[in-house]
Amino acid sequence: MTTIALITSAIVAGCGYIVTESNADILLAGYNTMSKKEKEKFDLKGYLNFFKKFMLSVGVYSFIIYLLIHLFFTVEAAAIGYAISISIPWPYFVYYSNKKFIK
């Protein structure tokens, strides 16, 4: 399970580095369906900076949480804690993204 948590965390963290300005039109859900006028109102550079930091944080901290729970409890508890820790930040992500980056 530790290997799976590590790989999943690495994928989540890596997603922040994969999406760039040049491929955001293809990879970012929502941005790729915006009209040209809506894209002009959207702060893509600021969003990608936030996106990179957010994805890196979720990947790293969720794996640390997994390791700590695994150290003190069972593997099953660590798996549940990992699933919760990787899920909890997303409402904040959606709220902050909608509030901050649309000009």
MODELLER restraints for C-alpha pairs under 7 A, 6 or more apart:
rsr = mdl.restraints
at = mdl.atoms
rsr.add(forms.Gaussian(group=physical.xy_distance, feature=features.Distance(at['CA:5:A'], at['CA:63:A']), mean=6.45, stdev=0.5))
rsr.add(forms.Gaussian(group=physical.xy_distance, feature=features.Distance(at['CA:6:A'], at['CA:63:A']), mean=6.49, stdev=0.5))
rsr.add(forms.Gaussian(group=physical.xy_distance, feature=features.Distance(at['CA:9:A'], at['CA:59:A']), mean=4.23, stdev=0.5))
rsr.add(forms.Gaussian(group=physical.xy_distance, feature=features.Distance(at['CA:9:A'], at['CA:60:A']), mean=6.50, stdev=0.5))
rsr.add(forms.Gaussian(group=physical.xy_distance, feature=features.Distance(at['CA:9:A'], at['CA:63:A']), mean=6.19, stdev=0.5))
rsr.add(forms.Gaussian(group=physical.xy_distance, feature=features.Distance(at['CA:10:A'], at['CA:59:A']), mean=6.24, stdev=0.5))
rsr.add(forms.Gaussian(group=physical.xy_distance, feature=features.Distance(at['CA:12:A'], at['CA:55:A']), mean=5.93, stdev=0.5))
rsr.add(forms.Gaussian(group=physical.xy_distance, feature=features.Distance(at['CA:12:A'], at['CA:59:A']), mean=5.33, stdev=0.5))
rsr.add(forms.Gaussian(group=physical.xy_distance, feature=features.Distance(at['CA:13:A'], at['CA:55:A']), mean=4.95, stdev=0.5))
rsr.add(forms.Gaussian(group=physical.xy_distance, feature=features.Distance(at['CA:13:A'], at['CA:56:A']), mean=4.15, stdev=0.5))
rsr.add(forms.Gaussian(group=physical.xy_distance, feature=features.Distance(at['CA:13:A'], at['CA:59:A']), mean=4.75, stdev=0.5))
rsr.add(forms.Gaussian(group=physical.xy_distance, feature=features.Distance(at['CA:15:A'], at['CA:55:A']), mean=6.79, stdev=0.5))
rsr.add(forms.Gaussian(group=physical.xy_distance, feature=features.Distance(at['CA:16:A'], at['CA:51:A']), mean=5.97, stdev=0.5))
rsr.add(forms.Gaussian(group=physical.xy_distance, feature=features.Distance(at['CA:16:A'], at['CA:52:A']), mean=3.93, stdev=0.5))
rsr.add(forms.Gaussian(group=physical.xy_distance, feature=features.Distance(at['CA:16:A'], at['CA:55:A']), mean=5.31, stdev=0.5))
rsr.add(forms.Gaussian(group=physical.xy_distance, feature=features.Distance(at['CA:16:A'], at['CA:56:A']), mean=6.50, stdev=0.5))
rsr.add(forms.Gaussian(group=physical.xy_distance, feature=features.Distance(at['CA:17:A'], at['CA:52:A']), mean=6.17, stdev=0.5))
rsr.add(forms.Gaussian(group=physical.xy_distance, feature=features.Distance(at['CA:19:A'], at['CA:27:A']), mean=6.72, stdev=0.5))
rsr.add(forms.Gaussian(group=physical.xy_distance, feature=features.Distance(at['CA:25:A'], at['CA:31:A']), mean=6.29, stdev=0.5))
rsr.add(forms.Gaussian(group=physical.xy_distance, feature=features.Distance(at['CA:25:A'], at['CA:32:A']), mean=4.68, stdev=0.5))
rsr.add(forms.Gaussian(group=physical.xy_distance, feature=features.Distance(at['CA:26:A'], at['CA:32:A']), mean=5.81, stdev=0.5))
rsr.add(forms.Gaussian(group=physical.xy_distance, feature=features.Distance(at['CA:41:A'], at['CA:102:A']), mean=6.05, stdev=0.5))
rsr.add(forms.Gaussian(group=physical.xy_distance, feature=features.Distance(at['CA:41:A'], at['CA:103:A']), mean=5.07, stdev=0.5))
rsr.add(forms.Gaussian(group=physical.xy_distance, feature=features.Distance(at['CA:42:A'], at['CA:101:A']), mean=5.87, stdev=0.5))
rsr.add(forms.Gaussian(group=physical.xy_distance, feature=features.Distance(at['CA:42:A'], at['CA:102:A']), mean=4.75, stdev=0.5))
rsr.add(forms.Gaussian(group=physical.xy_distance, feature=features.Distance(at['CA:42:A'], at['CA:103:A']), mean=5.82, stdev=0.5))
rsr.add(forms.Gaussian(group=physical.xy_distance, feature=features.Distance(at['CA:43:A'], at['CA:101:A']), mean=5.18, stdev=0.5))
rsr.add(forms.Gaussian(group=physical.xy_distance, feature=features.Distance(at['CA:43:A'], at['CA:102:A']), mean=6.39, stdev=0.5))
rsr.add(forms.Gaussian(group=physical.xy_distance, feature=features.Distance(at['CA:43:A'], at['CA:103:A']), mean=6.85, stdev=0.5))
rsr.add(forms.Gaussian(group=physical.xy_distance, feature=features.Distance(at['CA:47:A'], at['CA:101:A']), mean=6.17, stdev=0.5))
rsr.add(forms.Gaussian(group=physical.xy_distance, feature=features.Distance(at['CA:58:A'], at['CA:86:A']), mean=6.33, stdev=0.5))
rsr.add(forms.Gaussian(group=physical.xy_distance, feature=features.Distance(at['CA:62:A'], at['CA:82:A']), mean=5.92, stdev=0.5))
rsr.add(forms.Gaussian(group=physical.xy_distance, feature=features.Distance(at['CA:62:A'], at['CA:85:A']), mean=5.37, stdev=0.5))
rsr.add(forms.Gaussian(group=physical.xy_distance, feature=features.Distance(at['CA:62:A'], at['CA:86:A']), mean=5.62, stdev=0.5))
rsr.add(forms.Gaussian(group=physical.xy_distance, feature=features.Distance(at['CA:65:A'], at['CA:82:A']), mean=6.61, stdev=0.5))
rsr.add(forms.Gaussian(group=physical.xy_distance, feature=features.Distance(at['CA:66:A'], at['CA:78:A']), mean=5.22, stdev=0.5))
rsr.add(forms.Gaussian(group=physical.xy_distance, feature=features.Distance(at['CA:66:A'], at['CA:79:A']), mean=6.94, stdev=0.5))
rsr.add(forms.Gaussian(group=physical.xy_distance, feature=features.Distance(at['CA:66:A'], at['CA:81:A']), mean=6.36, stdev=0.5))
rsr.add(forms.Gaussian(group=physical.xy_distance, feature=features.Distance(at['CA:66:A'], at['CA:82:A']), mean=5.08, stdev=0.5))
rsr.add(forms.Gaussian(group=physical.xy_distance, feature=features.Distance(at['CA:69:A'], at['CA:77:A']), mean=6.89, stdev=0.5))
rsr.add(forms.Gaussian(group=physical.xy_distance, feature=features.Distance(at['CA:69:A'], at['CA:78:A']), mean=4.95, stdev=0.5))
rsr.add(forms.Gaussian(group=physical.xy_distance, feature=features.Distance(at['CA:70:A'], at['CA:78:A']), mean=4.91, stdev=0.5))
